Amino acid sequence: MSWSKEFIELDKAVHDRASFDCGEEELNQFIRTQAAKHMNAGISRTMVLPASNPLPNKKTPICAFYSIAPSSISRETLPESRAKKLPKYPVPVFLLAQLAVHQEFHGEGLGKICLIKALEYLWEINAHMRAYAIVVDCLTESAERFYAKYGFEVLCQHNGRTRMFISMKTVEQLFS
Ligand SMILES: CC(C)(COP(=O)(O)OP(=O)(O)OC[C@H]1O[C@@H](n2cnc3c(N)ncnc32)[C@H](O)[C@@H]1OP(=O)(O)O)[C@@H](O)C(=O)NCCC(=O)NCCS
C-alpha cells in the first residue's frame, strides 16, 4: 500500500474505515464509527490521506487522518505571562481532536506530514477566523513526546489527558 498526494475530506462511501489500524483502539473506533457522524452533526471535520489504490471492495484504505474542531480554553490554564495579555473571557482555539497514522506506515515520516498538513489547514482558517492557539489532548505519553518534538507545550490536564498547545504566533513562523 502506498499513500496518495492529497488529504481530502472523509467520505464513508469512498474510504474504507474498517481497515484503518493505528494501534490505538480509541482512534480506530473514532475513524470507523464516529468521524463521519461528527461531520454530519457539524461539530468537527476529518481529513484523510487515502491510499493510491482501492481495495477489492472498491473502497480506498486510509493511510492517515486528522480531525479538527473549533474550541475554547479557560484563560487561567495558560501560563501567567500569556494569560495577562488576554481579556478575561474564554480564549478561542482550534482543537486538533484526532491524528493518527496506519501502523503499516509508522516511522516513515507520515505522522510529521499529517501534523504539518493539519497545522497548515488551521493556519489558513486562521486567516478568516482567528484563534489563539492549537490544542491537542494526548492519548498517551508517546503522543505527548511526538507533539513536544514539534513545539507543543503542556497546558494542563483535561479529562484525564495531557492537553498541549502551540500558539498561532509560533504556527505563523512556519507558514508565513
Ligand atoms: C504518533 C504517530 C502519529 C506518529 O506517526 P509516525 O508516522 O510513526 O511518525 P513519523 O515517522 O512522522 O515521525 C516523525 C518524527 O517524530 C518522531 N516520533 C514518532 N512517533 C513518536 C513518539 N511516539 N514519540 C516520540 N517521537 C516520535 C520520529 O522519531 C520522527 O523523528 P525524526 O524526524 O527526528 O526521525 C503514530 O505513531 C500514531 O498514529 N500513533 C497512534 C495514534 C496516536 O497516538 N496519535 C496521537 C494523537 S493522541
The ligand as an SDF file (V2000), in Angstrom:
LIG
                    3D

 48 50  0  0  0  0  0  0  0  0999 V2000
    2.1080    9.2440   16.8500 C   0  0  0  0  0  0  0  0  0  0  0  0
    2.0630    8.8830   15.3640 C   0  0  0  0  0  0  0  0  0  0  0  0
    1.0300    9.7880   14.6430 C   0  0  0  0  0  0  0  0  0  0  0  0
    3.4550    9.0970   14.7410 C   0  0  0  0  0  0  0  0  0  0  0  0
    3.3850    8.7780   13.3740 O   0  0  0  0  0  0  0  0  0  0  0  0
    4.6650    8.2660   12.5590 P   0  0  0  0  0  0  0  0  0  0  0  0
    4.2890    8.2800   11.1130 O   0  0  0  0  0  0  0  0  0  0  0  0
    5.1610    6.9950   13.1250 O   0  0  0  0  0  0  0  0  0  0  0  0
    5.7220    9.4070   12.8770 O   0  0  0  0  0  0  0  0  0  0  0  0
    6.8850    9.9310   11.8910 P   0  0  0  0  0  0  0  0  0  0  0  0
    7.5150    8.7610   11.2230 O   0  0  0  0  0  0  0  0  0  0  0  0
    6.3460   11.0060   11.0280 O   0  0  0  0  0  0  0  0  0  0  0  0
    7.8990   10.5580   12.9070 O   0  0  0  0  0  0  0  0  0  0  0  0
    8.2500   11.9130   12.8440 C   0  0  0  0  0  0  0  0  0  0  0  0
    9.2140   12.1850   13.9570 C   0  0  0  0  0  0  0  0  0  0  0  0
    8.5370   12.0080   15.2100 O   0  0  0  0  0  0  0  0  0  0  0  0
    9.2190   11.0190   15.9640 C   0  0  0  0  0  0  0  0  0  0  0  0
    8.2020   10.2320   16.6270 N   0  0  0  0  0  0  0  0  0  0  0  0
    7.2510    9.4660   16.0590 C   0  0  0  0  0  0  0  0  0  0  0  0
    6.4810    8.9000   16.9980 N   0  0  0  0  0  0  0  0  0  0  0  0
    6.9920    9.3270   18.1730 C   0  0  0  0  0  0  0  0  0  0  0  0
    6.6620    9.0890   19.5050 C   0  0  0  0  0  0  0  0  0  0  0  0
    5.6400    8.2960   19.8200 N   0  0  0  0  0  0  0  0  0  0  0  0
    7.3870    9.6850   20.4600 N   0  0  0  0  0  0  0  0  0  0  0  0
    8.4110   10.4880   20.1540 C   0  0  0  0  0  0  0  0  0  0  0  0
    8.7900   10.7750   18.8930 N   0  0  0  0  0  0  0  0  0  0  0  0
    8.0770   10.1830   17.9290 C   0  0  0  0  0  0  0  0  0  0  0  0
   10.0160   10.2050   14.9790 C   0  0  0  0  0  0  0  0  0  0  0  0
   11.1520    9.6280   15.5810 O   0  0  0  0  0  0  0  0  0  0  0  0
   10.4010   11.2320   13.9640 C   0  0  0  0  0  0  0  0  0  0  0  0
   11.5180   11.9710   14.3990 O   0  0  0  0  0  0  0  0  0  0  0  0
   12.7440   12.3040   13.3910 P   0  0  0  0  0  0  0  0  0  0  0  0
   12.1220   13.1570   12.2970 O   0  0  0  0  0  0  0  0  0  0  0  0
   13.6930   13.0690   14.2430 O   0  0  0  0  0  0  0  0  0  0  0  0
   13.2270   10.9960   12.9230 O   0  0  0  0  0  0  0  0  0  0  0  0
    1.6990    7.3810   15.1410 C   0  0  0  0  0  0  0  0  0  0  0  0
    2.6010    6.5920   15.9010 O   0  0  0  0  0  0  0  0  0  0  0  0
    0.2820    7.0190   15.5330 C   0  0  0  0  0  0  0  0  0  0  0  0
   -0.6340    7.1010   14.7210 O   0  0  0  0  0  0  0  0  0  0  0  0
    0.1090    6.5630   16.7890 N   0  0  0  0  0  0  0  0  0  0  0  0
   -1.1840    6.1220   17.2540 C   0  0  0  0  0  0  0  0  0  0  0  0
   -2.1710    7.2600   17.3750 C   0  0  0  0  0  0  0  0  0  0  0  0
   -1.7000    8.3760   18.2990 C   0  0  0  0  0  0  0  0  0  0  0  0
   -1.1400    8.1360   19.3660 O   0  0  0  0  0  0  0  0  0  0  0  0
   -1.9850    9.6210   17.8570 N   0  0  0  0  0  0  0  0  0  0  0  0
   -1.6460   10.8220   18.6010 C   0  0  0  0  0  0  0  0  0  0  0  0
   -2.9050   11.5990   18.8960 C   0  0  0  0  0  0  0  0  0  0  0  0
   -3.4720   11.4390   20.5700 S   0  0  0  0  0  0  0  0  0  0  0  0
  1  2  1  0
  2  3  1  0
  2  4  1  0
  2 36  1  0
  4  5  1  0
  5  6  1  0
  6  7  2  0
  6  8  1  0
  6  9  1  0
  9 10  1  0
 10 11  2  0
 10 12  1  0
 10 13  1  0
 13 14  1  0
 14 15  1  0
 15 16  1  0
 15 30  1  0
 16 17  1  0
 17 18  1  0
 17 28  1  0
 18 19  1  0
 18 27  1  0
 19 20  2  0
 20 21  1  0
 21 22  1  0
 21 27  2  0
 22 23  1  0
 22 24  2  0
 24 25  1  0
 25 26  2  0
 26 27  1  0
 28 29  1  0
 28 30  1  0
 30 31  1  0
 31 32  1  0
 32 33  2  0
 32 34  1  0
 32 35  1  0
 36 37  1  0
 36 38  1  0
 38 39  2  0
 38 40  1  0
 40 41  1  0
 41 42  1  0
 42 43  1  0
 43 44  2  0
 43 45  1  0
 45 46  1  0
 46 47  1  0
 47 48  1  0
M  END
$$$$
